[in-house]
Amino acid sequence: MFAAVGRFAYRRRYLVVILWSLAFLAGLLGTLSLPAQLKGGGFTRPESPSQEGQREMQKRLGFGPARLTVVFASDRLDARSPAFRAHVDDALAVIDAQHFPGLISVQTAASTGDPDLISRDGAATFAVLEFNASMEQVQGQVEGIRQALRPADLTTYLTGDSAVYAELEQKSADDLRTVEGYTLPVAVFVLLLIFGTLVAASLPVICGAMAVSITLGVFWLLAQVMDLSVFAMNVATLLGLVVGIDYALFMVGRFREELGADRPVEDAVERTVRFAGRSIFFSGLTVVVGLLGLISIPFMSLRSMGIGGGLVVLVSVLAALTLLPALLGVLGARVNALRIVGRSGREGTFWRRWSDWVMRRPVPVLLLTVALMVMVAWPATRLATEVPSATSLPQDSEARQGYEILQSRFDTSALSPIEALVTWKGGSDPFAPENLQRLFAYGQRLEALPGVARVVSIVNVSGMESAADVAAFWKGVERGPPIRAGRPQPGLPSIVQVLMEAEARKRAVRLREVTTAPGTTLFRVVSETPPTARESQGLATQILESGAPPGAELRVAGVSMAVHDFLSVLAGRFPWIILFVVCLTALVLLVLLRSVVLPIKAVVMNMLSLLAGYGAMVWVFQEGHLEWLFGFSSTGAIDAELPVLLFCTVFGVSMDYEVFLLTRMREAWDETGDNREAVRRGLAKTGRIVTSAALIVVVVASSFAFTSILITKAIGVGLAVAVLLDATVIRILMVPAAMRLIGRWNWWLPEWLGRHLPRIE
């Protein structure tokens, strides 16, 4: 089959090149407008308890689905002072529905009377802009709002989900331009050192760039009919450059080898696709298998990255099997033209001597390499995760700076409480005596839960000891503040007492407006720990599992519940993803290599390189080493989706080298029936090309480590370390040592199984 593909690509080479060129131009056009089509977020699923509760609050209480937060700070003014409030009002003067469609409210400390909107040090406050519009629509207005703010002696920071996603979109697009501008020339330089000729060095870069552009063009089409994450663009570019260049590197290396054996160009193309093309096909299949794990996760962000990565790998494989053979057919012997470095492209003797040295010392080599891999992987035992947030942005980002002010100067538990929404049929008034009675009992039950700092609701009023007290309190609020000049608080003028009562009434009216509706009451439960803490997540689930008041329904929302939903899905799916990817990869290798032992060995060694990548990621990004080099600030944890994302990408990419190495060993085994000779020949044929390919991956992945987005940095570092160790320590030391010890059992396949396995020739 692969030989037939090679013959077709050669005989229709000009047509194939033209078709790929047209596809590249079309993809390039789509790529230019792709960032605006992609979405931020994607870490929730509609059917989760937190999202169901959020939708119900929007429907019953009129909450907007999107919010922006404007943080105001000053070094010299007190946020409680009239001057500070005047500056805030002036800054927000033109922030209204007339100028920004969908805006339904602007909430400040002055308008709500909420003391939690003032920072603990009194130097900052914030305003909440609530929109009856999607986050994507609000995201499009972020820059306009930023321009409309009039700070007037205050420092302002625009943050919130839509602001974060707007910056992620811009930073991602900027990063891609920077990476492509620096990575491709460096890749050409490395390929020049590998091949020695400018023509041969250019072909892998051409194929990698075309695969990425065409994939992003397809992504633009998909974005018209489905939601796709902005992170997918970075992952697709990273994987496209990695596998696209790698696959072309293997093809060009094999073609030059066939030409060196004095074969005609057509025969050289056919044999290249027959052998190297087959390895590339199965290698790409193992990468796609890994990425299928991401597609199975019900979060738009991870699913998009799986789709983008899978697409770019498929396009890269297709380019290696059709476009590259066509180009090689057009060039022929001219692939060795424009020599820059004195390399012949022929096999040397170094790798034979190396394999002999390793196989004479298999036990010490194996022990030392395992010890080295365990040492690099050890930090992974300390892995701690957190939910994605504005900390993914660089430190000079406005959205991140505003987020960090909120986290450090305000009571985050009060700003992001657990929201328990109690509803009942019939739409009766929450203040009806029978409703107040059961709501009061439920409020007392919530206050009694361990870990609860306080509960904010219409029935959790300080000093109220019964439902009757609560009813009397709200009747007093309805009548208005009493002016009792004769009974002021000691030491305070009566007018101050009146004003204080007026402020208290304003807060009470605001509370009633935002937490009640016919058949609806909202309880805001403030946890003693931060909203993302494990204790707060446990409290949210405890509230949900404890049930609603009699005759009512309960929904629980808020940050703590959303974080629990996200992490529980990841924790529940990840073991099954590992099992699926490992088993399906082993099955693919079983068919390709016709051996029971080699797939198991390949999976075990791949897991070692993967754990090394985890160890590097934890050591750098969680523990904060090399912050100065990569330009980030550690939060003491890594984003929770990174372990899954790194597994699904690294496992497949690092398996590339195992496939290329073992298929050449299999060829030699079929010819000689000698295990030592098979290992020697396989390593000699692929040693230089595998280490060269790994060097390309390290160059490309490392360039992503210097981008702006923390998730992209972490993937780049994890992939670079895993592949570097995989192609050096594992493939050229551990593999030959292990195969020497296993001996002829490497190639064992039961007869009954051999009869049922398809033969891939």
N, C-alpha and C positions, 0 to 999 in steps of 0.2 A: 504493500500500500504506500509506504513512505517513498520507495523508489519511484513509483508512478507519479507521486506529487512532485518529486524532483525533476522527472522528465517533462512533466507539463510546465513547470515553472521555467525550465530552460527553453523549451520550444515556443512558448508564448511570452518570452521574457519582456519584450517591449510593451506588449499589451498590459502585462502585470504591473510594470513600473508606472505606466500612465494612469492606470486605475488607482493605484496607491497614492500617486501624486495628487489626483483629484480629491480623493478622500482626505488627504492631509490638508489641502486648502479649505475644504468645507469644514473640517474640524477646527482649523485655526480661526475661522469666522465665528463659530460657536463659542470658542474659548474666550474670545474678547469680551463677550457679554455674560459669561457664565457666573461670575461672582454675584451679580445682582439677582440671579435666579435661585441661589442657594439660601438656606435658612440656618439660623443659629439654633441653639437649644437641641431638642430632640432627646432629652433624658427622661421623658415621662411617657406613659402609654394611656390612652383614653379610658381604658376599662379598669384602671387601678383605683383603689379606694380614695386616694387623695385627689385624683382628677374628677371622680364622680362627685365628691364633696365640693370641689371648686366650682364645677358647673352648676350644681344646685344652689350654691350661694350667689352666683351670678344671676341665676334665674329668679330667685325669691327675694334677694336683698338688693339687686341692682348693681352688684359689684362689677367693675370693668374687668375684662380679661387680660388687660395689659397695664403696667404701671412704669413710670419713670420716677427717679428720685433725684432731686436737686439738693446737694449738700452745700451749705453756706458756712464758711469758717472765717474767723478774724483773730488776729494776734492782739488786738487792743480793745475791742468792744465785747461787752457781755451779751450773750445771745438772748438774755431776758430783758435787756434794756430797750426803751422806746426807740433809741437811735438805730439799734440793730434791726428791730422789727420794721422800721421805716425803710431801711436799705433792702430788706427782703421783699417788702411790698413793691418797691420801685423796680427791683430786678424782675419780678413776676408780672409787671404791669401789662405787658402785651401777650402774656401766655394765657390765651383764652380760646374758646371754641370757634370764634370767628376766624382766627388766624391758623388754628390747628384743628382740623376736623376730627371729630371723635372724642375730644377732650370733654369729660363730664364733671370733673371737679379738680380743684387745687387745694390741698389740705396743708395747712401750716400750723405751727404751735399757737399762733394768735387766733386763727379761725376755729380751731378745734378745742383749744384750752388744754391740750394733752401735754403734761409735763415730760412724758417720755420722748417727745420730739426735741428736747433740749439735751445736749450732751452733759455728761457728768461733770466735766470741767467748766461748763458754761461758756465755752468758746465756739460752739458750733450748733447748728440746727439744720433741719432739712424740710423740704416740701415734697409732698407726694402728688404727682400728676397722674390721675386715673383716666383711662381711655376706654370707651366702648368700641374698641377696634382690636384687630388681631395684633400680635406682637410684630409680625412682618410689616403691617401698615404703620405701626408706631415707629418701627426701626427706620422706615423711610423718612420720618419727620425729625429724627434725632439731630441732624446737623442744623436744621432750621431752628429748632428750639435752642440749641447751643448758641446760635448767632443772635437769637432774640433776647436772651438773658442779658440783663443790665446789672452787672455786679455792684457798682457804686461802693467802692471801698471794701467789698467782701470778696473772698476767694470762692469761686463756685466750682463744683464738680458734678457733672451729669452722669449718673450711674443707673443701675437697674438692668433687668434682663435685655431689654431692647437696645439699650446703649452698649452693653457688653457685646451683643451679637453684631451690632453695627461696626464696632471696632474690630471684632474678629474677622468680619468679612473684608475690611480694608487691609488689615495686617496680613491676612492670608494671601490676598492678591499681590501685595507688595513683596511678601516672602518668596512667592513663586518666581516673580521676575528676578529677584536677587539671586535665588538658587540657580536658576537656569543660566543667568549671566556669568556666574562664577564656576558652577559645576561642570558645564559642558566643555569649556576650554581646558580645565584640569583633567577631565576624563580623556580628552584627545591627547594630552601630554602623556598620561599614563599608558594609553594604548600605543602611543608611538614607542615607548620604551619596551612594550610587549612585542609588537609586530615589527617595528623598525621602519615601516613605510607609511607615508602619509595617507595613501589610498586605503590600505587595510585598516588603519587606525580610525579613519573617518566613518567607515561603514557601520560599526556598532552605535556610534553616536547618532547617525542619521536614523537608524532603525528605532532607537530609544526615543528620540524626539518625535518621530512620526507616530509611534504607539501612544505616547502621552497626548499629543494634540488630537488624534482621532478619538481617543477615549473621552477626552473632555468635551469634544464635539457631540458625541453620543450622550454624554451626561447632560449637556444642554437640552437635548431632545427629551430625555427622561424627566428633566426638571419641569417641563411643561405639563406633565400629567401626574407627577407625584412629588412629595416633599423629599428633598435631599439636603443633607447637612453640608455646611461650609467646610467642615473638617475633611470630607471625602475628597475634595479637590487636592489637598495636600498629600493625603495617603495615596491617591491614585498617581500623583506625580512622582512621589518617592518610589513606589513599587514599579512604576513604568520605567523610570530611568534605571532602576536596579536590574530588573529582569530583562528589559528590552536590550540594554547594553550587554548584559551577561550572555543571553541566548545568542545574540549576534557574534559575540566574542568566540563562543564555542564553535559556531558554524564557520566563521572565517578561519579559525585555527585548523579545523578539520579539512576545509577546502584547500588550504595551503599545503597541508600534509599530503593530500591526494595528488595535488599538482607536483609535489616533490617526488612522488613515486612515478612520474612521467606518464600520467594518465591524461587522455584527451579532456578538454574542458567539460564536455557533456557528461562523460563518465565521472569526472570529479564532482560535478554538481549532483549527479544521481546518487553516488555513494555518500556524499556529505549529508544529503537529506535522509538517505536510508539509515545511516547509523547515528550521526549527531542529531538529525531531525527527530528520530524516534526517541532519543534520550530527552530532547527538549520537550517533546509532546508529553511524555510521562512526568517530566520535571514540572512543567506547567500545571499538569493535572494535580500533582501533590500540593502546589501552592494554592490552586483554586479550592481544593478540598479543605485546606486550613481556613480560607476566607469564608467558606460556606458556614462555618461556625458563627461568624459575625452576622450573617444574613438571618440566622435563626433567632437572634435576640430581638425582642419586640420593642426596641427603642430606635427612633428614626436616625439618630446620630450613628450608632454602631452598625445598623443595617445599611446605611448609606456608604459607610466606609467599606463594608464587605462587598457591596455592589460595585463601587468604584474600583476597588482593588481587584476583584474578580474579572471585571471588564478589561482592565488594562493588561492583566496577565494573558487573557485570551487573545487580545489584539496583538500582544508581543509574540505569542506563540505563532499566530497566523502570519505575522510579518516575517518571523524567522523561517517559516516553512515555505513561503511563497515570494515575498518581496526580496529577501536577501539572496535566495538562489537565482532569482532573475537578475539581480544586480551583479552577482558573481558570474553569471553566464555572459552578461554584456562585457564585463571587464576581462574575464579570462586571466591570462598570465599578468595582465596589467595591474592586478591586485597587489603585486609586489613593486609597483612603480613608486617613484619619488622617495627613494630610501633616505632616511634621516639618521637612523641608528643601525649599526652593523649587525643585524640579526638575520639569520637565514630562514627561520621558521621551522627548521628540522629538529628532530628529537635529539637531545643531548644525552650524556651518560651520567650526569649528576644524580638524577632521580633513581636510576638503577642502583648506583652505589649507596644512595640514601636508604632505599628499601632493604637492601642487603644488610646494612648496618642495623636498622631497626629490627629486622627479623632474626638477627643473631642475639638480640637482647630483649625479647618480647616481654618478659615478666617485669624487669625494672622500668622499662619504658611505660608499660601499662600502669604500674603503680604510681609513678611520678606524674603522669598526665592526669590520672584520676584525682590525685591529691591537688594538683594545680586547679583543675576545674571546680573541685569542691571549695577551695579557698576563695576563688572569684565569686562563686555562687552563694557563699555563706551569708552575706548581708541580706539575702532574700528572706532568711528566717525571721528578720525583724520588720517585714513589710507591714505598713499601715496605710489604709486608704481613706480618702475623703471624696465628697461629691464634687463634680466640676463646678467651678465658680469663676468670678472675675480674676482670681489669682492665675488663671491660664494666660492672662495678658501680661505684657512687659510692665516693669515697675513704673515707667514714666507714663503709662496709660491713664487718662483722666477717669475712665470708668473704674479702673482698679483702685486708684487713689481714693475716690469717693467711697468705694466699697470698704476699703481698709479703715477709713475714718469711722464709718458706721460700726464696723466690728470692734474697733478699739475704744471709742469714746462713748458709745451708747449701750444701753442694756439690750442686747440682741434677743434675749428671751422674750422681753416685752414687745419688741418690734416685730418678732416673728413667732407669735404664740401658736399653740396647738388649737385648731378651730373645730369645735364640736357643734355641729348643726343639728338641732332637734326640730323635727317637723311632724305635723299630724294632719289627718284628714279633716275636711270641713272648713278649714280656714278661719277658725274662731280666733278671737282677740287673745294674744298672749297674756294680757292683763286681767282677763276674766278670772274670778276667784278660783274656780276649779283648776284652771291652767297654771295660775301662780302657785297653787299648792304643790302640784307635782313638779313644776320647774324649780321651786325652792328646794324641795327634797333632793332633786338631781344635782343642783348646784352645791349643796352641802356634801353630797357624795363625792363630787369632783374635788372639792377642797380637802377632803380627808385622804385622798390618794397620796402615797409616798412620792416625794419628788416634786410636788406642786408648790410653787411659791405663792401664787394667788390666782383667783379666777375672776374674770371681768365679764359681767352680764347684768341683766336687769334685776336679777334676784340675788346677786352676790354684792350687796351693798354694806359697807362698813357700819357696824352697830345694829344691823337688822337681825333680830333673833327669831323671827317667824314670818310666815307668808303674810300675815295681817300687817306686820310692821312694814313689809315691802310695799304692800298695797297703799298704806298710808303715806309712805314716802313718795310714791309716784303721783298720788293725788296732790301732794304739796308741790311737786315740780310742775304739775299741770296748772295750778293756780298762780304760780309765779313766786318770786322771792318775797317773803314777808319783811316789811321794814319795821323793825322794833327798836326805835331810837332809845327807848327806856331800858332795854336789856342788852347793851352791847357786851362783847367780851371784855374782861378787865384789861385796862391799859390801852384799848383801841378806841378811836373815835367811832361814833355810830355810822358815819358815812363810809368808813373803811369796811365795817362789818357788812353793810349793805352790798358794797362792791364785791366782797369776798363771796357772799351768798349768790350774787349774780353770776360770778365766774363758775361756781359750783353747779348752778342750774344749767349754764350753757353746756358744761361737760356732760351733765346728765341727759339733756335733750339730745346732744350729739350721740351719746351711747344708745339711746332708744331708737334713733333714726337708723343707725347702721347695724343694729343687732336684732331688730324685730320687724316682722311683717305678719299678715294674717296666716295663722297656722305655722309660724316659724319663730324660733329663737336661737341666737348664736351665743355660744359660750366660748370665751377666749381664755385658754388655760396657759398660764405662764409657768414654764418649767424652771426649776432651780439650776439647771445646766443649760449650756448653749443649745440652740435648736438642732444642730447637726450631731450633737453628742449621742453616744449609744444609749445613755440613760433617757434622754428626751425621746428618742425613737421608741424605746420600750414603753415609756409613758403613753405615747400616742396609740400604740397597739393595745395597751391595757384599756384605755378609754374606749376604743372601738369594740374590743371583746367584752367589755362590761355591759354593753347594751344600753338601750334608750329608756327613758321614763315610761311607765305603763301607758299603752295606747299610742305611742309615738315611734318615729323612726329616727335613727342616728346615722350621720355621716361625719367622718373625721377628715379634715384637710390640714393644710399648713406645711411649713418646711419640714418639720420632723416626720410627718407622715409620708411626704413625698420622698424624702431621703430613704426612709425605711422601704418604701415600695421599690425604689431603684436598686438599692443594695440587695434586697431579698431576691429580686429577679436575677441579678447577676450571680449571686451565690448559688441559687438553685439551678441555673443553666450551665454554669462554667464546668462542673464535673462531667456533665453529659456531652458538652462540646469537646472536652479533652478526649473522652472515650470515643466519640464519633470520629474525630479527626485522626486519632492514632490508629483505630481499627481500619478505617477506609484507606489511609496511607499505606498501612501494612499490606492490605489486600492488593493495592495497585502495584506495590513492589514485588509481591508474590507472583503476580502475573508477568511482570516485566523480567524479573531475575530468575524465576522458576527455582526458588529456594525457599525453604521454611525458616532457616536460621538467619539469613542475611536481612530480611525485613525486620525481624525482632532486634537484631544488633543495630540496624540503622535507626530505629525508633528510640532505643535506649540512648544512643550517642547523641541523637538530636535533642533529646530532653536535657542532656548535660549542657549543650551549647545554649539552649533556651534558658536554663536556670542561671547560667553565667550572665546572660543578658538581663535577667531579673536582678541579680546581685549588683550589677553595674548601675542599673536604674535606681535601686534603693540607695546605694552608696552615694550617688551623685545628687539625685533630686529629692530624696526624702531626708537624708542626713546632711545635705548641704555642702558636700565637698565640691570643689571646683566651681563654686558660684561665680567667682571672678572671671573664669574662662568662658562659661556659657551664658553669662549675663542674666541671672535669675535670682530670686530670693526664695529659699525653701520655706514651706509651711509646716514641715515635720511629717508630711504624709504625701502620697501620690494620688492622682485622680483614680477613682475606683475602676474606671473602664480600661485603664492602661494594661493591667495584667492580662485581661482577655484579648485586647487588641494586639499586644506584643506576642502572645502565644499564637494567635491565628496568622500573623504575618511572618514571624521569625521561624516558626516550625516548618512552614512550606519553603521559604527562601533558602534556609540552611540545608534543607533536604536536596536542593539542586545539586550540590557538590557531591553528595552521597550517590545520587543517581548517575551522574557523569562518571564518577570513579568506579562504581560497581558494574556499570554496563561495559566499560572497557575491560575490567577484570573478567566479566562473564564471556566476552569475546575470546579472550586469551584462554580461559578455562575450556571453552568448547574446542579450541584448536589443539591444546596441549594435554589437557587432563591432569596438569600439575599445579597444585595449589600455590606453591611458592613462586612458580614462574608466572602464574596468573596475577598474583599480587604485584610482582615485580614489573610486569609489562603494563598493567593497569596504572600503577603509580607513575611509571616512566612516561606513559602517553599523556597523562592528564595532570601530573604534578604541577608543571609550570602554568598550564592554562587555568587550573583550579585556583592556585594562589593568586594569579593575575586577576581572575574574575572577582575573587574576594577583595583584592585591593580596590577594584572599581567600586564594589559595594560599599566598602569602608569610606571611600572618597565621597560618594553620593550621600550615604547616610549621615556622615559627619557634617556635611554642609547643612543638613536640616537641623543639626544640633545647635546651629548658630542663628536660627530663625527667631521670630518674635513670640510665637505661641508655645506655651510650655508643653502641651501634649505632643506637638510635633518635635520639640527638642528631645523629649524623653524617648519617643519612638526611634529617632535618629541615633541616639546614644546606645539604646538597648540593641538595636539591629546591628550597628557597627561593631560593638563588642562581641556579640554572639557570633557574627559571621567571621570576624577576625580570628577568634579562637577556634571556630569550627573548621575553617579552611587551613589552619596551621597546626594547632595542637591535636585536633581530633583526626582530620583526614590524612595528615602525613606522618603522624606518630601513633595515635591510638588505634586507628583502623588497621594498618598493616600488622601491628603487634597483636591485636586481638585475632585477626584472621590467621596469623601464623600459629597461634595457640589452638584455635579451633580446628585447623587443618582441613581435611576433606569434608568434614561435617558442614563446612560453609555451604556446600553445594547440594546438601541432602534434600531430596524431594520424594515422598512416598509415591510408589508407582500408581496407586489408585488415584492419588490427587493429580499426578502428572497427566493422566488420561483425560481428566475433566477440565484442566486449565487450557484456555486458548493459547495458541502459539503466536507470539508477536514477532514476526520476522522483519 
